[in-house]
Amino acid sequence: MTNRVAAVIALALALAPAAASAAQLKYVASARGLLGRVIVVDARAQPACLAKSVRGAHCLPAADFLGPHGRLASFRQIFWLLGTAGLSASEHVLVVGDDPTERDFVAGMLYLSGQREVSILAQPVSKGAGLAPEALGPGTPRAMTRNPVYQGTVRGADIVLRSELARALAAPGAPPLLDGRSDAEYWGERIRAWRGGHLPGAQSLPIEAARSELAAGRLALPVGKHFVVYGHDAFESVAYFTLLEAAGIDARVLLEGWADWADHPDLPVASETYPDRVAKPAVAREPAPWLVPLSVFNLLAVLLLAGGLAYAWKRKT
């Protein structure tokens, strides 16, 4: 794909040196052997989790982390949320789900919030998650209050702030950037924010392409590079970060993603585009309530005047 990260070699060669750094966030192919030693978190919507999940799984939908317009909640609010889900940060959590982006987003938020260890089950939970039928059952909803109190420490070293990245891009030796959006968004052909384009110097590596190349064992990135990664918004950015970090790629995440960067006109953008201005359709206006009676009155007045003039003319002649 266009401007794609060029080095494509065997996955093992690229990931082996970084495997130790990804020990706290990793994918697992099977949950067998983990049940009983982990707390299971289901990232799907609560009705699906309550209907059937890994028995006793804690329902923690991706949407619970997000506020209006997809804005990420503050970490203070997220810590409260995690406490109501029965987490204290000291557990080994296994995240399950169906949609890979939702699942990876929840796993990434747990990891960034300081959860001790987070594993991600690659198998869809709606298809049995590779478990025996007796291991499946209803999930557990969150409580109204925290039990226990979540005591994690935010992994700030894995997060890059917008202002911090702006300074880094203006200085020599800027960090390498990976853009996880589609190629059309990267080049500004599709715009979901105030403007289109990409961060200066960013390379395009869409999340779906990265996922399929990782699954096929073909994706490799330069060893020793510390990438800053981003998607469209917090939801997509954190999921993208999780995909790469769990695969052993050293990454930091621009938490609010492209949409937040694009909303600040003073920040630099490459391949900058703007949405086409679309003329608003004319809106048919309802007539004022007094207009119809007035029109009828005027019509009657004209008819009476015309009748009076005709009668007067007839008498005169």
C-alpha positions as CSV (number, residue, x, y, z in Angstrom):
1,M,0.0,0.0,0.0
2,T,1.0,3.6,-0.5
3,N,3.8,4.9,1.7
4,R,3.6,1.6,3.7
5,V,6.4,0.8,6.1
6,A,8.8,-0.8,3.8
7,A,10.6,-3.5,5.8
8,V,8.5,-6.8,5.5
9,I,10.5,-9.7,6.8
10,A,9.9,-12.7,9.1
11,L,7.9,-11.7,12.2
12,A,10.1,-13.6,14.5
13,L,13.2,-11.7,13.6
14,A,11.6,-8.4,14.4
15,L,9.8,-9.4,17.6
16,A,12.3,-11.6,19.4
17,P,14.4,-8.7,20.8
18,A,11.3,-6.9,22.1
19,A,9.4,-9.8,23.5
20,A,10.4,-9.1,27.1
21,S,9.1,-5.6,27.0
22,A,5.7,-6.8,25.9
23,A,5.3,-9.4,28.8
24,Q,2.6,-7.4,30.6
25,L,0.4,-7.0,27.5
26,K,0.2,-10.0,25.1
27,Y,-2.1,-12.1,22.9
28,V,-2.9,-15.6,23.8
29,A,-4.3,-18.2,21.5
30,S,-6.2,-20.2,24.1
31,A,-7.7,-19.5,27.5
32,R,-7.3,-23.1,28.6
33,G,-5.0,-23.2,31.6
34,L,-5.7,-19.6,32.4
35,L,-9.2,-19.9,33.9
36,G,-9.1,-19.9,37.6
37,R,-5.9,-17.8,37.6
38,V,-7.1,-14.7,35.8
39,I,-10.0,-12.3,36.0
40,V,-11.9,-12.4,32.7
41,V,-13.1,-9.1,31.3
42,D,-15.7,-9.1,28.4
43,A,-15.3,-6.0,26.2
44,R,-18.6,-6.5,24.4
45,A,-21.8,-4.6,25.0
46,Q,-23.4,-5.6,28.3
47,P,-26.5,-7.4,27.0
48,A,-24.2,-9.8,25.0
49,C,-21.9,-10.3,28.0
50,L,-24.8,-11.0,30.4
51,A,-26.4,-13.4,27.9
52,K,-23.3,-15.6,27.4
53,S,-19.7,-15.1,28.1
54,V,-16.9,-16.9,29.9
55,R,-18.8,-17.8,33.1
56,G,-18.5,-15.0,35.6
57,A,-16.7,-12.6,33.3
58,H,-16.8,-9.0,34.3
59,C,-18.7,-7.0,31.8
60,L,-16.7,-3.9,30.8
61,P,-17.9,-2.6,27.4
62,A,-15.6,-0.3,25.4
63,A,-18.3,2.4,25.4
64,D,-18.0,2.7,29.2
65,F,-14.6,4.4,28.8
66,L,-16.0,7.0,26.4
67,G,-18.0,10.2,26.9
68,P,-20.0,12.3,24.4
69,H,-18.6,12.4,20.8
70,G,-16.2,9.5,21.6
71,R,-14.1,11.6,24.0
72,L,-12.0,9.5,26.4
73,A,-13.0,9.8,30.1
74,S,-10.3,11.1,32.5
75,F,-8.1,8.6,34.2
76,R,-9.8,9.5,37.5
77,Q,-13.1,8.5,36.0
78,I,-11.6,5.4,34.5
79,F,-10.2,4.3,37.8
80,W,-13.6,4.6,39.4
81,L,-15.0,2.6,36.5
82,L,-12.4,-0.2,36.9
83,G,-13.2,-0.3,40.6
84,T,-16.8,-0.9,39.9
85,A,-15.8,-3.8,37.6
86,G,-14.1,-5.5,40.6
87,L,-10.5,-4.6,39.6
88,S,-7.7,-3.3,41.9
89,A,-4.8,-3.3,39.3
90,S,-3.0,-6.2,41.0
91,E,-4.7,-8.9,39.0
92,H,-3.8,-10.8,35.8
93,V,-6.7,-9.9,33.5
94,L,-7.8,-11.8,30.4
95,V,-9.8,-9.6,27.9
96,V,-12.2,-11.4,25.6
97,G,-14.6,-10.1,23.0
98,D,-15.7,-10.4,19.4
99,D,-14.8,-7.1,17.6
100,P,-10.9,-6.9,17.6
101,T,-10.9,-3.1,17.9
102,E,-13.3,-3.1,20.9
103,R,-11.4,-5.9,22.6
104,D,-8.0,-4.3,22.0
105,F,-9.2,-0.9,23.1
106,V,-10.4,-2.2,26.5
107,A,-7.2,-4.2,26.9
108,G,-5.1,-1.2,26.1
109,M,-7.0,1.0,28.5
110,L,-6.4,-1.6,31.3
111,Y,-2.7,-1.7,30.4
112,L,-2.4,2.1,30.3
113,S,-4.3,2.4,33.6
114,G,-1.6,0.3,35.3
115,Q,-3.2,-3.2,35.4
116,R,-0.4,-5.6,36.4
117,E,-0.8,-8.0,33.5
118,V,-3.2,-8.0,30.6
119,S,-3.7,-10.9,28.2
120,I,-5.9,-10.8,25.1
121,L,-7.8,-13.8,23.9
122,A,-7.6,-14.0,20.1
123,Q,-10.6,-16.3,19.7
124,P,-14.1,-14.7,19.6
125,V,-16.1,-15.3,22.8
126,S,-19.4,-15.6,20.9
127,K,-18.0,-18.7,19.2
128,G,-17.0,-20.4,22.4
129,A,-13.6,-18.9,22.8
130,G,-12.1,-22.4,22.4
131,L,-13.5,-23.4,25.8
132,A,-15.6,-26.3,27.0
133,P,-19.3,-25.6,27.1
134,E,-19.3,-25.8,30.9
135,A,-16.8,-22.9,31.1
136,L,-19.4,-20.6,29.4
137,G,-22.2,-18.8,31.1
138,P,-23.6,-15.4,32.0
139,G,-21.2,-12.5,32.7
140,T,-21.3,-10.2,35.7
141,P,-22.4,-6.5,35.5
142,R,-20.5,-3.7,37.1
143,A,-21.4,-2.7,40.6
144,M,-22.8,0.7,41.6
145,T,-19.8,1.4,43.8
146,R,-16.1,0.6,43.8
147,N,-15.2,-2.8,45.3
148,P,-12.3,-2.8,45.5
149,V,-10.7,0.6,45.0
150,Y,-8.6,0.6,41.8
151,Q,-4.9,1.4,42.8
152,G,-3.1,1.4,39.4
153,T,-0.5,3.9,38.3
154,V,-0.9,5.3,34.8
155,R,1.8,4.1,32.4
156,G,2.6,7.6,31.4
157,A,5.7,6.6,29.6
158,D,3.5,4.9,27.0
159,I,1.4,8.0,26.4
160,V,2.5,11.1,24.4
161,L,0.6,14.3,24.8
162,R,-0.3,16.6,21.9
163,S,1.8,19.5,23.1
164,E,4.7,17.2,23.8
165,L,4.6,15.7,20.3
166,A,4.3,19.1,18.7
167,R,7.5,20.2,20.4
168,A,9.2,16.9,19.4
169,L,8.2,17.3,15.7
170,A,9.7,20.8,15.7
171,A,13.0,19.7,17.0
172,P,15.8,17.6,15.4
173,G,15.5,13.8,15.8
174,A,11.7,13.6,15.8
175,P,10.2,10.2,16.7
176,P,9.0,7.9,13.9
177,L,5.2,8.0,13.5
178,L,2.8,5.3,12.4
179,D,-0.7,6.3,11.2
180,G,-3.2,3.5,11.7
181,R,-6.1,5.0,9.7
182,S,-7.0,4.1,6.1
183,D,-4.9,5.2,3.2
184,A,-7.7,7.4,2.1
185,E,-7.7,9.2,5.4
186,Y,-3.9,9.4,5.4
187,W,-3.9,11.2,2.1
188,G,-6.9,13.5,3.1
189,E,-9.2,11.9,0.5
190,R,-11.6,10.9,3.3
191,I,-12.1,13.4,6.1
192,R,-13.6,12.6,9.5
193,A,-12.2,15.6,11.4
194,W,-12.0,19.4,10.9
195,R,-9.3,18.8,8.3
196,G,-7.7,15.8,6.5
197,G,-4.1,14.7,6.0
198,H,-1.6,13.2,8.4
199,L,1.1,14.2,10.9
200,P,4.3,15.3,9.2
201,G,6.7,12.4,8.7
202,A,4.1,9.7,9.6
203,Q,4.1,6.5,7.7
204,S,0.8,4.8,6.7
205,L,0.2,1.4,8.3
206,P,-3.6,0.9,8.6
207,I,-4.7,-1.2,11.5
208,E,-6.4,-3.8,9.5
209,A,-3.3,-4.3,7.3
210,A,-1.1,-4.5,10.3
211,R,-3.5,-7.1,11.9
212,S,-3.5,-9.3,8.8
213,E,0.3,-9.0,8.3
214,L,0.9,-9.9,12.0
215,A,-1.4,-12.9,11.7
216,A,0.4,-14.0,8.6
217,G,3.8,-13.5,10.3
218,R,5.0,-10.9,7.7
219,L,5.0,-7.6,9.5
220,A,8.3,-6.2,10.7
221,L,9.4,-2.8,11.8
222,P,13.0,-1.5,12.4
223,V,14.4,-2.9,15.6
224,G,15.2,-0.3,18.3
225,K,12.8,2.3,17.0
226,H,10.4,3.9,19.5
227,F,7.2,4.6,17.5
228,V,4.5,7.1,18.2
229,V,1.2,5.7,16.9
230,Y,-2.2,7.1,16.4
231,G,-5.6,6.4,14.8
232,H,-8.6,8.6,14.2
233,D,-9.6,9.1,17.9
234,A,-8.9,7.7,21.3
235,F,-10.8,4.5,20.6
236,E,-8.9,3.7,17.4
237,S,-5.6,5.0,18.7
238,V,-5.6,2.8,21.8
239,A,-6.6,-0.3,19.9
240,Y,-3.8,0.4,17.4
241,F,-1.3,0.9,20.2
242,T,-2.4,-2.4,21.8
243,L,-2.1,-4.4,18.5
244,L,1.5,-3.2,18.1
245,E,2.6,-3.2,21.7
246,A,1.2,-6.7,22.4
247,A,3.1,-7.9,19.3
248,G,6.3,-6.7,20.8
249,I,6.7,-3.4,18.9
250,D,7.9,-0.5,21.1
251,A,5.2,2.1,20.8
252,R,3.8,5.2,22.5
253,V,0.3,6.4,21.8
254,L,-1.1,9.8,20.9
255,L,-4.1,9.3,23.1
256,E,-6.7,11.5,21.5
257,G,-5.5,10.7,17.9
258,W,-5.8,12.5,14.7
259,A,-9.1,14.2,15.3
260,D,-7.7,16.1,18.3
261,W,-4.6,17.1,16.4
262,A,-6.5,18.2,13.3
263,D,-8.8,20.4,15.4
264,H,-5.9,22.7,16.3
265,P,-5.1,24.9,13.3
266,D,-1.7,26.0,14.6
267,L,-0.4,22.4,14.4
268,P,1.4,21.2,11.3
269,V,-0.3,18.7,8.9
270,A,1.0,17.0,5.8
271,S,-1.3,16.4,2.7
272,E,-3.7,18.9,4.3
273,T,-7.2,18.9,2.9
274,Y,-10.6,20.4,4.0
275,P,-14.1,19.1,3.5
276,D,-15.9,20.5,0.4
277,R,-18.4,23.2,1.2
278,V,-21.9,21.8,0.5
279,A,-24.7,24.3,0.0
280,K,-27.5,23.8,2.5
281,P,-30.8,22.8,0.9
282,A,-33.5,25.5,1.0
283,V,-35.8,24.9,3.8
284,A,-39.6,25.2,3.1
285,R,-41.0,27.6,5.6
286,E,-44.4,27.3,7.1
287,P,-46.7,30.3,6.5
288,A,-47.3,32.5,9.5
289,P,-50.5,31.6,11.3
290,W,-52.1,35.1,10.6
291,L,-51.2,35.1,6.9
292,V,-54.1,32.9,5.7
293,P,-56.9,34.8,7.4
294,L,-55.4,38.1,6.2
295,S,-55.3,36.9,2.6
296,V,-58.9,35.8,2.8
297,F,-60.0,39.1,4.3
298,N,-58.1,41.0,1.5
299,L,-59.7,38.8,-1.1
300,L,-63.2,39.5,0.2
301,A,-62.5,43.2,0.4
302,V,-61.5,43.2,-3.2
303,L,-64.6,41.3,-4.3
304,L,-66.9,43.6,-2.3
305,L,-65.2,46.7,-3.8
306,A,-65.4,45.2,-7.3
307,G,-69.1,44.4,-6.7
308,G,-69.8,47.9,-5.5
309,L,-68.2,49.5,-8.4
310,A,-70.1,47.3,-10.9
311,Y,-73.4,48.1,-9.2
312,A,-72.7,51.8,-9.3
313,W,-71.7,51.7,-12.9
314,K,-74.9,49.8,-13.8
315,R,-77.1,52.4,-12.1
316,K,-75.4,55.2,-13.8
317,T,-75.9,53.7,-17.2
